[in-house]
Amino acid sequence: MSSIEKIALFIDGANLYATSKALGFDIDYRRLLGEFHGRGALLRAFYYTTVIEDQEYSSIRPLIDWLDYNGYTVVTKLTKEFVDATTGRRKVKGSMDVELAVNAMELAEHVDQIVLFSGDGDFRSLVEAVQRRGVRVTVVSTLTSQPPMVADELRRQADVFIDLVELKPKVGRDPAERPGSREMRQQPPQFLTRGTINRGDRVE
């Protein structure tokens, strides 16, 4: 029997974006994939985000395309933008929690460890359910921001908690070094063709 641990990543795109922004750095997704390839047999890396319906250009689109061609399974859902009647501010309604939870439960029997990039306390019951199937769960978020980006109940439920700030030297990039969308689009298509993405990140 192989001693190499089988791992799957589940990235809540909006949450990870907000967390890295709070810590003052960008995520280098190529390095992130390499980091977890080095920790075991990485079976799948899911990235979840919402995209705004009827928006001609979305700032998340170049990232979605790049991820889809470079080893990630991108899961997206169209969401609607609306104006809050009380505040008059533009808001976006949409969540990828259900999609992430369904995929995690489906994959649980095939992996030894799930790494969840989110601090959302709504995932606590999912983590518990996956653990009952014998899967170890690592949660990646941060306690060092003010306020902390991880819900206390999620952190306590996880088998392992990794503060994103600890991963910065391995997966981080200064925002000033952010590659242009041209570089992302120039990546040659590889053998990954999956679906969609999760991106409530930069929208309210």
C-alpha positions in Angstrom: 0.0 0.0 0.0 1.3 3.4 -1.0 2.4 5.7 1.9 2.0 8.8 -0.3 -0.9 10.8 1.0 -3.6 11.7 -1.6 -4.6 15.4 -1.3 -7.3 17.6 -2.8 -7.4 21.4 -2.5 -10.7 23.3 -2.2 -10.2 27.1 -2.7 -13.0 29.5 -1.8 -11.8 32.1 -4.3 -13.5 35.1 -2.7 -12.4 34.2 0.8 -8.8 33.5 -0.2 -8.6 36.8 -2.1 -9.9 38.7 0.9 -7.5 36.9 3.2 -4.4 37.5 1.2 -5.4 41.1 0.6 -5.8 41.6 4.4 -2.2 40.3 4.7 -0.9 42.5 2.0 0.2 40.0 -0.7 -1.1 38.2 -3.7 -1.3 34.5 -4.2 1.0 33.0 -6.9 -1.2 30.2 -8.0 1.6 28.4 -9.9 3.7 28.3 -6.7 0.7 27.3 -4.6 0.1 24.2 -6.8 3.8 23.4 -6.6 3.8 23.6 -2.9 1.1 21.1 -2.4 2.4 18.8 -5.2 5.4 18.5 -2.9 3.3 17.4 0.1 1.8 14.3 -1.5 -0.2 13.1 -4.5 -2.3 16.1 -5.4 -5.4 14.6 -7.1 -7.4 17.8 -7.7 -7.2 21.5 -7.0 -10.7 23.2 -7.1 -11.1 26.9 -7.4 -14.6 28.3 -6.8 -15.9 31.8 -7.7 -19.0 33.6 -8.9 -19.0 35.8 -12.0 -21.4 38.6 -12.5 -24.1 38.0 -15.1 -24.3 40.4 -18.0 -20.9 42.0 -17.3 -19.0 42.3 -20.5 -15.6 42.2 -18.9 -14.8 40.8 -15.5 -11.5 41.5 -13.8 -11.5 37.8 -12.6 -11.8 36.4 -16.2 -8.0 36.4 -17.0 -7.4 34.6 -13.7 -10.2 32.1 -14.3 -8.8 31.3 -17.8 -5.2 30.9 -16.5 -6.2 28.6 -13.7 -8.3 26.5 -16.0 -5.3 25.9 -18.3 -2.8 25.4 -15.6 -3.9 22.5 -13.4 -6.9 23.8 -11.6 -10.5 22.7 -11.8 -12.4 26.0 -11.9 -16.0 26.0 -10.7 -18.0 29.1 -11.5 -21.6 30.3 -11.1 -23.3 33.3 -12.6 -24.6 35.8 -10.0 -26.7 38.9 -10.2 -25.6 42.4 -9.3 -28.2 44.6 -7.7 -28.5 47.9 -5.8 -29.3 47.7 -2.1 -32.5 49.7 -1.5 -31.4 50.7 2.0 -27.8 51.8 1.3 -27.9 52.5 -2.4 -24.7 50.4 -2.8 -24.1 47.9 -5.5 -24.0 44.4 -4.2 -23.6 40.9 -5.6 -25.7 38.0 -4.4 -24.2 34.5 -4.8 -22.3 31.9 -2.9 -20.4 28.8 -4.0 -20.7 27.0 -0.6 -23.0 24.3 -1.8 -20.9 23.5 -4.9 -17.8 23.2 -2.8 -19.5 21.0 -0.2 -20.9 18.6 -2.8 -17.5 18.2 -4.5 -15.8 17.7 -1.2 -18.2 14.9 -0.1 -17.9 13.3 -3.5 -14.1 13.2 -3.4 -13.8 12.3 0.3 -13.6 8.5 -0.3 -10.7 9.0 -2.7 -8.4 11.2 -0.7 -6.5 11.1 2.6 -6.5 14.8 3.2 -8.6 17.8 2.1 -7.1 21.3 2.3 -9.7 24.0 2.6 -8.7 27.6 1.7 -11.4 29.4 3.6 -12.2 30.9 7.0 -16.0 30.7 6.5 -17.6 29.2 9.6 -20.4 27.8 7.5 -17.9 25.1 6.4 -17.6 23.7 10.0 -20.3 21.0 9.5 -18.8 20.0 6.1 -15.4 19.6 7.8 -17.0 17.4 10.5 -18.8 15.3 7.9 -15.6 14.7 5.9 -13.7 13.8 9.0 -16.3 11.1 9.8 -15.3 9.5 6.6 -11.7 9.2 7.8 -10.3 12.2 5.9 -8.0 14.7 7.6 -8.9 18.3 7.0 -6.4 21.2 6.9 -7.9 24.7 7.0 -5.8 27.6 5.5 -6.8 31.1 6.6 -5.4 33.7 9.1 -5.6 34.8 12.7 -3.1 37.6 12.2 -5.5 40.1 10.5 -7.7 42.4 12.5 -10.3 41.0 12.8 -9.2 37.4 12.1 -10.4 36.0 8.8 -11.1 32.5 10.2 -14.1 31.6 12.2 -13.1 30.1 15.6 -15.5 27.1 15.2 -13.9 26.2 11.8 -10.4 26.5 13.1 -11.2 24.3 16.1 -12.9 21.6 14.0 -10.0 21.3 11.6 -7.3 18.6 12.2 -4.7 21.1 11.2 -4.8 24.9 10.9 -2.3 26.7 8.7 -2.1 30.5 8.9 -1.8 31.9 5.4 1.0 34.2 6.6 3.2 31.2 7.2 2.8 30.2 3.5 3.6 33.7 2.2 7.3 32.9 1.5 6.2 29.8 -0.5 3.0 31.0 -2.3 3.0 34.7 -2.0 3.9 37.6 -4.4 4.0 41.3 -3.8 1.0 43.0 -5.4 3.5 45.3 -7.3 4.8 42.2 -9.0 1.4 41.1 -10.3 1.6 39.7 -13.8 -0.5 41.3 -16.5 -3.5 39.6 -18.0 -1.5 39.3 -21.2 0.9 36.9 -19.5 -1.9 34.8 -18.2 -3.6 34.5 -21.6 -0.3 33.5 -23.3 -0.2 30.3 -21.3 -0.6 27.4 -23.8 -3.7 25.3 -23.3 -3.0 22.0 -21.4 -5.0 18.9 -20.9 -7.4 20.3 -18.3 -10.8 21.3 -19.4 -13.1 21.9 -16.5 -15.9 24.0 -15.6 -16.1 27.2 -13.7 -15.0 29.4 -10.9 -15.6 31.1 -7.6 -15.2 34.8 -7.4 -17.2 36.9 -5.1 -13.8 38.4 -4.3 -13.5 41.9 -5.4 -17.1 42.8 -5.5 -19.4 43.8 -2.8 
